[in-house]
Amino acid sequence: MAKLNTYIESFLEKIWWQELFILVFSFVLFTLNDWILIRSWRGVGSGCAYYLLLYSHAQLNRFFLLPILLKKHKPVLYLLASVALLLVFSLFLYQVATVWIYKNCFLYKSSEQKSYVFQAATLVASLICILSVTLIFKFYRDHKRLDKEKILYSRAQLNSLKEQLNPHFLFNTFNTLYGISLQYPQRTPKLIMHVSQLMRYQLESNQSQCVPLEDEVDFVNNYVELEKERVGYRCDIAFDSSIDKENTYKIPPMLLISFIENAFKHGTLTTENCFVKINLSVTNGKMKFSVENTLPQKEKDKKVVSTKIGLKNTKGRLNLVYGNSYTLDIVEKDTYLVDLRLKLKTL
């Protein structure tokens, strides 16, 4: 079945194969009932000549008149031009059929065929047949081209957002490392190890659209451990995760880190009773992710510079990757709570 789908898609993307199909399909459709009456090669030639006149009329309409309707959007002009072309071909086809084709082959089966109306009706029927199949193929090609353009545009946007997010994350991480090394230089070697693991993940996942969920969880855990070294002595920090099926789900890399960075940046400003709680759970492919942190109580503690680049870019990535299939709620009351729910894709 997969090979058949591949062959069909390949056929639908090749214009020349489509043109050949239209030619053969319409030829069989408009001559099948007459072939049983053929008695000579001359009859075959006459039948083919008759069909070529029908085909020529349809192609003239398609390439010269149809653009008036589709590109210039002038339906009245297209209709008048089509009627004029139909009348000219009806007269020409009637003369050719009467003088040459009908006298030398099988095509006279009834008296109705000996009229301009019959020839006009045949031309209209062949025109509808050929144009309808042509427009179906064109619609498919245009629709697929637009889908590819949307995908490329979305990827370009995602890459742009990731390029903005990664330096932002690096800046925050090195600020953290610098601050700890000044106060607790003995912890620096361990912290450098955590930072190296974070940097390795960032570099390895930078070119990937998605990574295994477990890798993202490990990345978050390493970052949380880094923050514990910085403020764990005065802040209650907890990170819990549970995944119902291991090595099953995937997620865009570094999708969650901005929410966690924001929690530590603002939630640890106060020195008393501060906390950061992170929960991630996956059940039947549905991920629930929440980050809750304390809010600074003193007015002076609220003075913190925030560009909000990370949160803005993360929301943009969520919109591009998941569209309407996710919910993000941010509630700021006594605490600051981020609640994200989305349907994960499988590996």
N, C-alpha and C positions, 0 to 999 in steps of 0.2 A: 504493500500500500504506500509506503514511504517513497519507493522508487517511482511509482505511478504518479504521485503528487509532484515529484521532482520533474518528471517528463512533462506533465501538464503545465507547470509553472514556466519551464523552459520554452515551451511552445507559445504560451501567452505573452512572453516577453520578446519574441522574435517576429518583427513586423512582416518579413517576407513569407514566413510560414503561414501567418494569418491571412495574407493576401491570397496565397495559393489555396488555403482552405475555403475562403469566400468564393473564389472562382469555381472550384470543384463542386462545392455545396450548391451554389445557385445553378450551375450547369446541370447537375443531376436533377435538381428540383423542377426545373422548367423544361426538361427534355425527356425525362424518364418514361412518361406515358407514350412518347412518340417513337422510341427506339425500336419497339417491336414491329413497327411498320416499315422499317428500312429494308430495302431490297437491293441496294447497290452502294458502292463507294461514293458515287455522286450524291446519293441521298445523305450519306454521312457528312460530306462537305457542305451541302445545303443547310443541314440542321445546325452544324457548327457556325456557319455564317449568320444564320438567323439569331442564334444565341449571342454571338459577338456584338450584334447591333443592340441587343438588350443590355448587354454588359457595358458597352460604350456609353449608352445613354445614362446609365447609373453612375459611371465614373465621372462623366462630365458634370453631372449634378453634384457629385461628391466633392470634386476638387475645385470647381469654379463657382458654383452657386451656393453650396452649403456654408462656405466661409462668410458669405453675406449675412447669414442667419446667426452663426456661432460667434464670429469675431466682430462684425459691424453691427449686429443686433438690429437688423432691419427685416422683420418677418414679412411685411407687405411686399417689399421689393423681391425677396426670395421667392415668395409665392407666385408673383407675376412672372418672374424669370423662369421658374420651374414649369409653369403652364405653357409659356412660349416655347421652351425647349421640348416639352412633351408634344405639342402640336406639330412642330417641325419634324420630330422623329416619327410621329404617327404617320404623317404623309409620306415620308421617305420609306419607312418600313412597309407600308401598304403597297407602294409601287414596286419595291424590290421583291416582296413576297409574291405579288400577283404576276409580275413579268418573269421572274426567274425561279424563285424557290418553290412556290406551290405547283408550278408546271413541271418540275423535275423531281419531285419527291412526294412524300407521304402526307404533307401537313394539312391538306384539305380534308377534314373529317365532317364538317358541318357547314351549312350556309352562313352561320353566324361569324365564321372566321373571315368571310369575304366582306369585311367592313372596317372602316377607320376606327370605330368604337372598340372593336375587339383588339386591334393593335395597340390602341391607347391604354386599354385595361391591362394588357400584357406588360406594357412598359411600366405602368404604375406598380403592378404587382412585383415585378423584378426590382424596381427601384426600392420599394419598401423592404424587400427581402435583403438586398445587398447593403443598404444603408443601416438597417437595424443591426445586422451582425457587425458591421464596421464600427458603429457607435458603441456597441457593447464592448468590443475589444479596446477601443479608445478610452472608454470610461475606466476599464480595468487598469490600463497602463497609467493613466493620469492619477488614478486613486493610489496605485502603488508608488508612483513617483512622489506624490505628496506625503505618503507615509514615510518614505525614506528621508525626505527633506525634514519632516518633523523629528524623526529619530536623530538625524545628524545635528539639527538645531538644539535638541534637548541635550545631546551629548556635549555639544560645545558649551552650552550653559552650565552643565554639571562640572565640566572641566574648569570653567572659569570660576565657579563657586569654590571648587576644591583648591584651586590655586590661591584664592583669597583666604581660605580658611586655614590652610597649612602654615603659612607664615604667622598668622594670628596665633595658632596653637604653639608654634615654636617660641614666639615672643613671650607668651605667658609661662611656658615651661622653664625657659632659661631665667626668667625673673624669679620664679620659685626657687630654682636651684641656687641662684646668686644670693637670695635672701637667707636661705638656710646655711649656706657655706660661711656667711659672715658671722652668724650667731653660734653655729655648731659645726665648726670645721672638721671635727672628728667623724661626723656623719657623711661627709662629702663623698668618699669612695662608694658607699652603698647607694647614695643618691645618684651618682653618675651611672651606676649599673642600671637603675630604674629608668633613667633618662635615655640611656642607650637602647634599652628594649623598646621604649616608646618611639624613638627615632627610627629604629629598624622596621617596626610595624608601619610607620608612616611612609617610609620610602618604598617598602615592598608592596603596599596596598595602593600606592598613588596611581598606578596605571590600571587598576582593576575597577570595574563598575560595581562588583559585589564581592564580598568575602564571606567565608563561613562564620556563622554567628558566634561560635566558640572563640574565634580569633578576636572578634570585636569585644567579647566579654573579658578575655585576657588583657586586652589593651586597656579597658576601663579599670580593671583590677590593678594593673600596674600604676595607672595614674592615681588611683585612690591611695595606694601604698605610698606614693610620693607625697601626697598631701598629708597623710598621717605622720610622716616624718617632719613635716613642717608645722602642723597645728594640732596633731593628735593629742598632745599633752594637755590641751585646754578645750578641745572640741570633741564631742561624741560623734564618731564617724562610723557608719555602717553601710555595707554593700552586700546585698543578698541577691542571688540569681538562681533560677531553676528552669531547666529546659526539659520538656517531656521526651523529646527524641534527639539524641546526640547526632552530630554530623548529618543533619537533615536540612537545616535552614540556612539561608544566606541573607546578607544585609549590606547596604552601601557602607563602605569603610568610613570610620570617624563620623558617623551620623549622630551619635549620642553625646559625644564629648563636650560640645558647646553648652549643653544643659548642665553638665556636671561642673565644668569650669565656672560657669555663672554662679552655681550654688556655693562653691568654695570661695569665690571672689567676694560675694556679698554676704554669705551666711556666716563667715568667720571673722567679720569685722569686730563684733562685740566680744568681749573677753569673758563673759559670764553666761553659762547655760546655753551655749551655742551647739548646734548639731547640724549634720548633713546626713540624710537617710536616702539611700538609693536602692530601688527594688526593680528587678527585671524578671519576668516570668513568661513562659511560652507554653500554651496549651492548644493543641490541634492547629498549630500554625498561627495562632493569634497572640501577638506580643503585647504585654502590658509593661510599660516602663514609667516609673515615677521617680522624681527627685524632689525632696522637701528639705528646706533649710530655714534657719531662723532669720529674722530681720533685725537689723541694728536698731537699738532702742534710743541711743543718744543722738542728738541732732548732728553733732560733729562726726559721728561714725557714718552718717549717710553721705558724706562728701567723698564719693569715690568716682573716679573718671571711668566712664563706660562707653565704648564706641558702638556696642551691640552688633558688631560685624558678624561675630560667630553665630548668634541667634538668628540674625537676618538671613545669613547664607544657609543655615540649616533648614529654616522654613522654606526657602527657595528650593532646596534639594528635595525636601519632602513633597512639595507640589509637583516637581518634575517627575519624580520616580513613582509616587503613589497616587497622584491626582486626588480624587475624592475618596480614596479607600483608606483614609487614616483620619484620626481625630487628635487634636492637640489642644489641651485646655491648660491655661496658666491662671492660677488663682493667687492673689496677693491679699491676705488678711493679716492674721496674727503671724502666719508663716508664709513662705513663698513656695508654692506647689506647682510642679510641672507634671502633667499626666499625658502620656503619649500612648496611643493604641493604634496598631496597624496589623495588616495581614502579611505575614512574611512569605517570601518566595522560597521554593525548595531548590536544593542544589541539583 
